[in-house]
Amino acid sequence: MENQVPEIFSIIPHTHYVLLSTILFVVGLIGVMIRKNVIIMFMCIEIMLNAVNLMLTSTSAYYSHSGGQIMVFFTMAVAAAEVSVGLAIIVMIYKNLKTTNIDAFQKLKG
């Protein structure tokens, strides 16, 4: 049996998914490098993670191989754990410093 491309890829080419994923990743990367608010930086990291998930899913569907889609489930589980621990740390830092500005975190050095 020959590998057949799923029907969705006859409508939207794989290069569009690659381009969208790249744009999302670059937007997230620029957001992490430019912004000073920890919560915004955290959201930009999640955008980057979702860009990678989009790339894995689209490539997996394009090549009719389920390995990438399975990897996305593991990535989402790690992202959920990251969000819960990261937000808890941000809340505790906000309680101590009364700000979410990354420059104020220098005060936390021991």
N, C-alpha and C positions, 0 to 999 in steps of 0.2 A: 504494500500500500504506500502511496506517495504522500509526503508531508504536504498538507494543504493549508494555505493561509486562511485564518478565520475570516468570516464575512465582514466584520467591522473594518478590517484593513483594506477592503476593496473600496470603502468609502473614505476613510482617513488614512493617508500613508503613514508608515512608521516614522518617517523623517519629521513629521509634525509633532509626534510624541517626543522625539529626541529634542527637538527645538524647544518645545514647551518646558520639558524637564530641565534643560540647560538654563533657560531664562529664569525659571523659579529658583534654581540653585544659586545663580548669580545674584538675584535680588536678595535672597536670604544671606548670602555671604557679605554683600555690601551692607546690609542692615546690621549684621553682627559687628562689622568693622567700624561703622560710622556712629551708630547710636550709643548713648550713654546710659539709658534706662535698662535695668536688668530684665525686666519683664518683656520689653520689646525685643531684647537680644534673645531671650528664651523663645519667643514666638518665631523669630527669624531662624533659629536652629531647627525648630519644628518644620518650617517651610522647606529648609534644605533636606530634612529627613523625608518629607513627603515627595520632594522632587526625585529623590533616589528610589522611593517606592514606586512612583509612576514609571520611571525608567525600567525597573525590574519587571513590573507587571506587563508593560507594553512589549518589551523584548521577549518575555516568556510567552506571551500570547502570539507574537509574530512567528516565533520559531516552533510553536506548538509543543512547548516543553514546560512542565509544571514546576520545575525547580525554582524559578524566579518568584512565582506566586507563593510558594511555600516559604521562601525566604522573607517575603513581605510580611507574612504572619508573625514570624519571629521578630522582625524589626518593629512591628507595631507593639508587640508585647514589651520589648525593651523600651520603646518610647513611652508607654504607659507608666512603667516603673520610673523612668527618668522624670516624667512630669510630676509624679506624686512626690518624689524625693526632692526634686529641684524647687518646686513651689513651697514645700515645707521649709527648706533652707532660706528661701527668699523672704518668707513671712517672718522667720526668726531674726533675720538680719534687719528687716524693716522695723521690728519691735525695738531693737537695740539702737539703731542709727536714725530712725524716723525719715529715711530717704531710700530710694532705689537707684540712686546715681552710682555708677560703677567707680567713680573717682573717690567717693567717700569710703570705699571698702579698704583703703589704705590704713584706716584707723584700726582695723581688726588685727593688724600684725602684733604678735606677742612679744 
